[in-house]
Structures are given as C-alpha cells and as structure tokens.
Amino acid sequence: MPVSKDARLALFFILLTLLLHWIPTGYEKRHAGDAIRCQGEILEADDSRVRTYGIVSAGIQRLSIRIADGPFAGAVVEAHNEMLGKMDLDKRFVVGDRALVVLSLENGAISHAIAQDYYRLHVEGLLMGLFALLLLSFAGWTGLKALLSFVFSGYVIWKLLVPALLSGHDPILVGLLVVTLLTGAIIFLVGGLSRRAMAAFLGAQLGIITTCLLSLAFAGPFRLSGAVIPFSETLLYSGHAHLNLTRIFLAAIFIACSGAVMDLAMDVATCLEEVVKADPGIGFPQALASGLRVGRVVVGTMTTTLLLAYSGGYITLLMLFMAQNIPMISILNMNLVAAEVMTTLIGSIGLVLVAPFTALTGALLFVGRRKNNTAQ
C-alpha cells in the first residue's frame, strides 16, 4: 500500500523531532555538578527557623524527606528549604507534599539535600495527556499532525533557538530562521503539501517579515532596552554579559505573534480555497476580493488576540496602577508598559497585514491552478 505525501512528511518530522531530542545543547553539564534530581515525600516539616513578616515568610525550613525514585529510592534524608520572603519564589512544604529534591553526592553517597520545589511533573503529564486525547478525538489524523507540530516546536525552541541566543548569535537572524522553520513545519504538517498550505505559508512569512521590520523601525523611537524582559538582568549576571538584550526583545516581538499570524493565514487560505472550489470559473480579481472579504471578518476578531494575551499576563500590574491612582500618561510612559504597547501594536499590525498578503498569494496560486487544469 503506497504511503501518502502527508504520511511521509509526518514521518520526516517525527525523525527530525527524535534527532532534536538527542542533540546536545552544549549547556547540559555546565552547572549540573555531581548531583541528581528525584521525587520525594515530605515526612516532617520544622518551621522553627522561619519568621513571618506580614504576608511573607523568610528563613530556613528543615525537612525530613523519603526519596521516592532514582538510585536512592526509599532512603530518608534531611533537607532544607530556604525562604527569601518573595512570594513568587518561595514555597512552604507541609507533611505529605511531594517535592523535587536535589541530592548532592560525594564519593557516591548523599552529602546534602535541597527541596527545590513542589513536584509537578505528574500533573503536567496528566494535562498534556488530556490535551493530546482531546485533540486526537476531535481532529483525528489532522490532530495527530497538529500534536506532532506542537512537540516539534517545543524542541526547536529549546534545542535550537535558546542555545543559539545564549551563544551570542544575532537574535533577529536566529529568530527569523527559527520562525520560518516553525511556520513551514506547522502549516505544511497541518495543511498538507498543498497550494492552500503554500498560500498560508507565504502570507504568514510576509506578515512576520513586516512585523520584524516594524520592530527594528520603532526600536529607536520607543527608547526601550531588552532589560524589560523578565529575568534579563539575572541572565546577564549569570555570566552572559555579552548578550544584546535589546535585539533579543525585538526578536521576541515577531516570535510571540507568529502563532496568531499562522492561524490567520491558514483561515484565509482555507476559505479562499473553498471559494475557488465552489466557483471554478472565478477570475483573479474576484478571488482576491473574496479573500480580502474573508480577511476583514477574521481580522475583526483577531486584532484583540494579542491585547488580551498580554494584558492577561500583566493583570496584577494593571490592578496596582489603578489601586495607586497612577495617571494614564505616567502608565503609558513606563518602560514595562511601553514595551507591551509596542509588542501588542506591532504584532497587531502584522496580523492585519497577513490577511491581504494571504489573499493575494492564495488568489495567485488557486486561480493559477484553475487555469492549468483548464488547459489540460
């Protein structure tokens, strides 16, 4: 039985994903040391050295932990949990909790242990399994390809994008290459090797390139540095002072909106393909006009996508501004807010433009296909 083009493409990306899984990033053992990580159950929690100051606590929590897996499974160790008085970083264990434990070794034996955080991998795995099950149940073969594109994208980000940025390669160039790879993989996996997918790919690429150019054009007027990205200063102080945070921030703008751009491009390309199938005699101007009408409707709802996504991530900051009665003119001029305004608006402009880009490329491809078929 011959294998379809879609199946061969899916097999290719499965092999590529497996290859990425085994490719080292070069950073695996730089800070690992002689230590192992395992799951442990909290047997005792001593809070005598923890002090509470208002709503935060600081000090060292002493714990007794039974190791649940790994080479020391069943062993009971004494560990500590340092609390810094920062609610976003601290955790306070109680008896029965599951913790991710870091065991430092000396001559093959445990020298000391640290309860690094709550153990969450089992819950994350359950949620991932539910996501995969629902996707496969609803979309079948297309859902399987979408799931493959999801896993492949995660590996590309972790194995290619992040190491390349850490190594000091130009973030704009690296970002464009990675987004191009992901756009092609996602669109052609889900849409198949078809003119519809090609139209969506070309439209999405034009939108992403436009977003990149706008980011570069407005970087100077906005006078923003990459320090607005969370943990950027920590990254510099950890031995990576050579990094250009501003260009990383600019690359993050078009990387962040690329998913929505692909979505919009595929919507327009699919609708335009159906229009051409329904009316095989349609001409280029009519096909283009139909694509633009579809694009207008889709853009009408998609323009708020990035606004809701970014504002949702900073909802507590917005609440703080209102609670302290900070004037809007001051809010909009703050570094952090201005960075989100720039990201949201440039990304939204890219979304608006991807609709006509896809309508144009789709009309060219679909009408050209009709003419070729007629000639035959």
GILINVEN-V850970 format. One line per field, one symbol per residue. psi: psi as a letter, one per 20 degrees, with the letter a starting at -180 (. if undefined). burial: + if it has 9 or more other C-alpha atoms within 8 Angstrom, else -. A space follows every 50 residues. Layout:
BEGIN
psi=???
burial=???
END
This chain:
BEGIN
psi=pqprhgghgghghghhghghhipqiijgjhjgamqqprqqpohqoojhjp ppndjqqqapppqppppiraikpiqpqprqoppikohihqqoqrpiqpqo poopqokiqpgrqpogrqoihhgghggghgggggghhgicghhghhhghg gggghgghhggghgghijqohggggggghgghggggghggirnrhghggg ggggghgggggghhghhjgghilqriiippjghhggijjliiqnhghggg hhghghihghggggghggggghghghhhnhjqrgghgghghhgghggghh hhhighghghhhikhhghhggghjlpqhhhgiiqggghghgggggghhgh gghhghghgghggggghhgggghgh.
burial=-----+-+++--++--+--+--------------+--++++++++----+ -----++++++++++++++---+---++++++++-+---+----+-++++ +++++----+-+++++-++------------+--++--++-+++++++++ +++-++++++++++++-+--++-+++-+++-++++++++++++-++++++ ++++++++++++-+++--+----+-+++---+--++---+--+-++++++ +++++-++-+++-++++++++++-++-----+-+--++-+++-+++-++- -++-+++--+----------+----+----+-----++++-+++-+++++ ++++++++++++++++++-+------
END
